[in-house]
Amino acid sequence: MPVADAARTTGAAERLRGFGPPGLIAVAVILAGSLAGPLVSAPLVLAWALISETPFPALGFKAPRNWTVTMVAGVGLGIVFKLGMKALVMPLLGAPPINGPYHYLAGNAAALPGIIASVLIGAGFGEELFFRGYLFERLGKLLGHGRTALVATVLLTAAPFALAHYHDQGLPGVEQAAVVGLVYGGIYAWQRQIWLLMAAHAAFDLTAIALIYWNWEASVAHILFR
């Protein structure tokens, strides 16, 4: 590639990483895509990273020291977290024991392949990439990485993550997602590594599906609160 072409390419990439007109347009497009869901926002984030020459480790894609430990820890975290939310946190918030919008999954084997695929690709991968990887990268460029900035970033990413769950789960979904967003955001702010959270997010949602499918929701919700 001629030097002039390389310089133009690098300049365009830098503008996309910045917050001038090209960078703001890119942010607007990705934010608009997020309204359609993670299956739209995730490819947009990946395309932006490639075109802007943003290193993938900046989005949390850092190889863990031990893949097995990270994946097992993530799955364990997701399962325990979901059970704790169902048995303790959500009852304290006054949420109903049954997830009405998704109760159609109870005993519905035919619906499992689609919802499991949605959880693995859309929630586990797509939501974590957008809400943790991408938004943390963008807000980090704006606010910095000091303690106050990280607290603000965790709060600013948890809020839209929570609101994104209103359309299909109502207020209980928002409350649950707010807690999840704060916890996962805190973990990401600490580790800056997304693989554990992707595993945890997928395991959290798969545990929720299992509770609904086998009609265990009410039993778990009433373990501590009758």
C-alpha positions in Angstrom: 0.0 0.0 0.0 1.4 3.4 -1.0 2.5 5.6 2.0 -0.2 8.2 1.1 -3.0 5.6 1.1 -1.7 4.1 4.3 -1.7 7.5 5.9 -5.3 8.2 4.7 -6.4 4.8 6.1 -4.8 5.5 9.5 -6.3 8.9 9.6 -9.8 7.6 8.9 -9.4 5.0 11.6 -8.2 7.6 14.1 -11.3 9.7 13.3 -13.6 6.8 13.9 -11.9 6.1 17.3 -12.3 9.8 18.2 -15.3 11.9 19.0 -15.4 14.3 16.1 -18.1 13.9 13.5 -17.1 10.5 12.1 -16.7 9.1 15.6 -20.0 10.5 16.8 -21.8 9.1 13.7 -20.3 5.7 14.4 -21.5 5.9 18.0 -25.0 7.0 16.9 -25.2 4.1 14.4 -24.2 1.5 17.0 -26.5 3.0 19.7 -29.3 2.9 17.2 -28.5 -0.7 16.3 -28.6 -1.6 20.0 -32.3 -0.6 20.0 -32.9 -3.5 17.7 -31.0 -5.9 20.0 -27.6 -7.5 20.4 -27.9 -9.4 17.1 -27.6 -6.0 15.4 -25.4 -4.1 17.8 -22.7 -6.8 18.1 -21.9 -7.0 14.4 -21.8 -3.2 14.3 -19.3 -3.1 17.2 -17.1 -5.7 15.6 -17.2 -3.8 12.2 -16.4 -0.5 14.0 -13.4 -2.2 15.8 -12.1 -3.5 12.5 -12.5 -0.3 10.5 -11.3 1.9 13.3 -8.3 -0.4 14.0 -9.4 -0.6 17.6 -7.5 -3.5 19.2 -9.9 -6.3 20.3 -8.3 -6.4 23.7 -9.6 -2.9 24.2 -13.1 -4.5 24.0 -12.2 -7.1 26.6 -11.0 -9.9 24.3 -7.9 -10.7 26.3 -6.8 -14.3 26.6 -7.3 -15.4 30.2 -4.4 -17.1 32.0 -6.4 -20.3 32.1 -9.3 -20.9 29.8 -10.7 -23.8 31.7 -10.7 -22.0 35.1 -12.2 -18.9 33.5 -15.0 -20.7 31.8 -15.8 -22.9 34.8 -15.7 -19.9 37.1 -18.0 -17.9 34.7 -20.5 -20.7 34.5 -20.5 -21.2 38.3 -20.9 -17.5 38.9 -23.8 -17.3 36.5 -25.7 -20.2 38.1 -25.1 -19.1 41.7 -25.9 -15.5 40.8 -29.2 -16.4 39.2 -30.3 -18.7 42.0 -29.4 -15.9 44.5 -31.4 -13.4 42.5 -34.4 -15.7 42.3 -34.3 -16.8 46.0 -33.3 -13.6 47.7 -33.0 -10.4 45.7 -36.1 -10.4 43.6 -38.4 -11.4 46.4 -37.0 -8.5 48.4 -37.8 -6.2 45.5 -41.4 -7.5 45.4 -41.1 -9.3 42.1 -43.6 -12.1 41.3 -42.2 -15.7 41.7 -43.1 -16.5 38.1 -41.6 -14.8 35.0 -44.9 -14.3 33.2 -43.5 -13.2 29.8 -41.4 -16.3 29.5 -43.7 -18.8 31.2 -44.5 -20.2 27.8 -41.2 -22.1 28.1 -42.6 -24.3 30.9 -42.5 -27.8 29.6 -42.2 -26.5 26.1 -39.3 -28.5 24.6 -40.0 -27.2 21.1 -39.1 -23.7 22.2 -35.8 -24.6 23.8 -33.5 -24.6 20.7 -34.5 -21.0 19.7 -34.3 -19.5 23.2 -31.0 -21.3 24.0 -29.5 -20.0 20.7 -30.7 -16.5 21.6 -29.2 -16.7 25.0 -25.8 -17.9 23.8 -25.4 -15.6 20.8 -27.5 -12.6 21.7 -27.2 -12.3 25.5 -24.0 -14.1 26.4 -22.0 -12.7 23.5 -23.9 -9.8 22.1 -25.0 -8.0 25.2 -21.7 -8.4 26.9 -19.8 -7.1 23.9 -22.0 -4.0 23.6 -22.8 -3.1 27.3 -19.4 -4.1 28.8 -16.8 -4.2 26.0 -17.9 -1.4 23.7 -19.5 1.1 26.2 -16.6 0.7 28.6 -14.2 1.4 25.8 -16.0 4.5 24.6 -16.7 5.9 28.1 -13.1 5.2 29.1 -11.9 7.4 26.3 -14.3 10.2 27.5 -14.0 9.9 31.2 -10.7 8.2 31.8 -9.9 5.2 34.0 -9.6 6.7 37.5 -11.7 5.3 40.3 -14.4 7.9 40.0 -14.6 7.5 36.2 -14.9 3.7 36.6 -17.8 4.1 39.1 -19.5 6.5 36.7 -18.9 4.1 33.8 -20.4 1.1 35.8 -23.5 3.2 36.5 -23.8 4.6 33.0 -23.6 1.1 31.5 -25.9 -0.6 34.0 -28.7 1.9 33.3 -29.3 1.2 29.6 -28.7 -2.5 30.2 -31.5 -2.4 32.7 -33.9 -0.4 30.5 -33.2 -2.8 27.6 -35.1 -5.5 29.5 -38.3 -3.5 30.0 -39.9 -4.2 26.7 -40.1 -8.0 27.3 -40.0 -8.3 31.1 -41.4 -5.1 32.5 -40.3 -3.6 35.8 -39.1 -6.9 37.4 -36.8 -7.4 34.3 -35.5 -3.9 34.7 -34.8 -4.4 38.4 -33.0 -7.7 37.8 -31.0 -6.4 34.9 -30.0 -3.3 37.0 -28.4 -5.6 39.6 -26.8 -7.8 37.0 -25.4 -4.8 35.2 -23.9 -3.3 38.3 -22.3 -6.6 39.3 -21.0 -7.5 35.8 -19.9 -3.9 35.2 -18.0 -4.0 38.5 -16.3 -7.2 37.5 -15.4 -5.9 34.1 -14.1 -2.6 35.6 -11.8 -4.7 37.8 -10.7 -7.3 35.3 -11.1 -5.8 31.9 -11.6 -9.3 30.5 -14.9 -10.3 28.9 -14.8 -14.0 28.5 -15.7 -14.8 32.1 -18.7 -12.4 31.9 -19.9 -14.0 28.6 -19.8 -17.4 30.2 -21.5 -16.0 33.4 -24.2 -14.2 31.4 -25.0 -17.2 29.3 -25.1 -19.5 32.4 -27.3 -17.0 34.3 -29.9 -17.0 31.5 -29.7 -20.7 30.9 -30.4 -21.3 34.6 -33.4 -19.0 34.3 -34.6 -21.1 31.4 -34.1 -24.3 33.3 -36.1 -22.9 36.3 -39.0 -22.0 34.0 -38.9 -25.2 31.9 -39.1 -27.5 34.9 -41.5 -25.2 36.8 -39.0 -24.6 39.6 -39.4 -20.9 39.7 -41.9 -20.6 42.5 -40.1 -23.2 44.6 -36.8 -21.3 44.4 -38.4 -18.0 44.9 -40.1 -19.3 48.1 -37.0 -21.0 49.6 -36.4 -18.0 52.0 -39.7 -16.1 51.7 -42.9 -18.1 52.1 
